Amino acid sequence: MSYRLFVRPVPPFADIAENAEAQLFQWALQDASGDIQARGTSDTRDAIEQTLSQNALDNVLLIGLIPGEEALFCVADIPARQSRFIAQALPYAVEEQIAQDIDTVHLALGDHGDQGYRVAAIDRQAMANWAALFSHWHNARLEAVYPDASLLPSTDGGWSICLDGDGVMLISERGEWLAMQAANLGMFAGTLAVPSSEDVVAEVPVTLYGTEEELAFQQALVSDLRSQGRLAVKTETLEIRPLELLAHAYYHHLCRPINLCQGAFSNKSGRSSTLGPWKPLVAVAAIWFVVQVALEAGMGFYYQKQAEKLDEQSMAEYHRVFPNDTKTHAGNLRRVIEGRLRVAGSQGQELGFIALMKYTGEQYSRLPSSGAVTFNSVNFSRTRGELVVDLRADSYDRLSALRNGLSSQGLEAEIGSVVNESGGTRGRLTVSGG
């Protein structure tokens, strides 16, 4: 189950570089169904991490919420659609809306609306401090940083306001967020009564969120809002804390916040992939595969060397018995020996005329074009055990093929007295049992 941890620093803000562990947080732990499983109003980071550990929660998504006044809402009218061109044009498109050197500002790009791209701008050093505050928590990893007011549920055609202690958070229909002291809201009410577009409207809807205690305490503020003629104020009594309202709106997509973790502060490099939990097993499997391949290659090399050694021993033994055979090699040794054994088994040590003619005729019939070879005469010497055949062929290759076929049967076959003529080749084939 996937959990989200919403954390919001409580004023006064500690020096992050020197005393970050003293910072207190409001926090809410939301499960995959959107329900809040744990909460706190003023706890240290150690206490929150201990809660996660006690509940055996790991890899929780951390959503950091910073004060709304820390980041400025801007609109960038950029005609480009490609990300590279948008990133290049963005500083120039919002430079006039920001009251500081644009080079010291971190810009985060939101979605595209009717007036252009929604942009969040924050001081670069301030963003670095907030990113450091929310990073490297035990059992949780930073998913996003948002201005807190940007997570308020929006009201169609108007404004949403949430009472939050001494302050208020506001957001318009187009996603522009504001944060101010509650005492200043009355002066700002006149601005809220101005419609956000050029359309003429009779009323501007305003949704006012607050707990029963806060609404009662700020009754004068509520009355001041209602006194504005064009504001149609609807109050929503909260049974949860403002932070949990923000978490609820985020889960149900009732808001369009801009994640400040972009560019130099992007956390994509630290984002775990789907294979994250399997990485140790993948690493072990990869090591095993490399070892197995190396072992197989080593064994293959060893067996190849052993085979070459056995081939050398076999040829040495064969040449000891048949020293004059220069045609036999390790590749055809088995076939030659089988032929010799077959010949020896059928006719003994010496072959007669019939046996030699049988083998010669058999190899003659296997020639691709046997008609191209003719026997002129056949002679047999019983004392030498040799069959001598005078041959004529259209090429020497025919005679050589016949000799090689007889040799493969384990017979001694030689071609002599070769004469090349205009019509072909004549030669004398001598065959014996070896």
Summary of the structure (lengths in Angstrom):
residues: 434
radius of gyration: 47.1
end to end distance: 84.0
largest distance: 139.6
contacts: 1257
relative contact order: 0.08
helix: 42%
strand: 30%
